[in-house]
Amino acid sequence: MSKPLIELKGICKTFGKHVVLNGTNLTIYPGDSLAILGPSGTGKSTILRIMAGLLAPDAGDVYINGQRRCGSLDNFDNPIRMSMVFQQAALFDSLSVEENVGFFLYQNSTLSRQRIRDLVNEKLELVGLPGIGHLYPAELSGGMRKRVSFARAILDNPDDDLDDPKILLYDEPTAGLDPIASTVIEDLILELQQTSGCETYAVVTHQNSTIRRTGKRLILLYQGQVQWQGTWDELEVSENPYLQQFMSGSVQGPMDLVGHYL
């Protein structure tokens, strides 16, 4: 098996008195299509932020391309570039689409504005949104804002080999979207794996269609730990009670979530 891109070992994270992650172990390999499943509030987004270096764990070890990372990106440079697509797209309302997508290059490269503009237009076309660089986030639908955030995530500096993203992290990419818009986003995730040059991704989701269409390897989180992991073939025959309850949507089972949702 190839060398892991990301390894999380014994990761713990607590917010106040709420234990979110409790000794979580997770590995992502090159070419992975990993879906991280679990009910709301069980640490799925937290684990993505720890991977990306946006959040430091309270305990445990994070290895990026074999190198141990201490804390967050404030005191450590990732040996590989990761890009994250946030649940709410996280666009700057006061900036145009072009300025949002090209923000990192405008701030951190010596490329000319025209070169950046051309690169932005190329990525917008790749996500199916040609010619909208002049618009502002408020003028876009929810699905369009998500696709703009995808374009931003895959934009890189062609003059810097180290700037190529090696993994895309998607946090609830289809949350709040209708079924048709969700299908568009799911198609885009699969297409970008083939066309963006970044063939590895991890997607956090609890939506059934997104799980089934984008996850080739699956991990189920509950109470801060991985309760099950495997492939779709293994899921079909698994008798794991946590997995069976989650996939069936039953309120009966080992996951006590009734009070959580009421």
Secondary structure as GFF3:
##gff-version 3
##sequence-region A 1 262
A	DSSP	beta_strand	6	15	.	.	.	ID=ss1
A	DSSP	beta_strand	18	28	.	.	.	ID=ss2
A	DSSP	beta_strand	33	37	.	.	.	ID=ss3
A	DSSP	alpha_helix	44	52	.	.	.	ID=ss4
A	DSSP	beta_strand	59	64	.	.	.	ID=ss5
A	DSSP	beta_strand	67	69	.	.	.	ID=ss6
A	DSSP	three_ten_helix	73	75	.	.	.	ID=ss7
A	DSSP	beta_strand	81	85	.	.	.	ID=ss8
A	DSSP	alpha_helix	97	101	.	.	.	ID=ss9
A	DSSP	alpha_helix	103	108	.	.	.	ID=ss10
A	DSSP	alpha_helix	113	126	.	.	.	ID=ss11
A	DSSP	three_ten_helix	137	139	.	.	.	ID=ss12
A	DSSP	alpha_helix	142	154	.	.	.	ID=ss13
A	DSSP	three_ten_helix	161	163	.	.	.	ID=ss14
A	DSSP	beta_strand	165	171	.	.	.	ID=ss15
A	DSSP	alpha_helix	179	195	.	.	.	ID=ss16
A	DSSP	beta_strand	201	204	.	.	.	ID=ss17
A	DSSP	alpha_helix	208	214	.	.	.	ID=ss18
A	DSSP	beta_strand	217	222	.	.	.	ID=ss19
A	DSSP	beta_strand	225	231	.	.	.	ID=ss20
A	DSSP	alpha_helix	232	237	.	.	.	ID=ss21
A	DSSP	alpha_helix	241	248	.	.	.	ID=ss22
A	DSSP	alpha_helix	258	261	.	.	.	ID=ss23
###
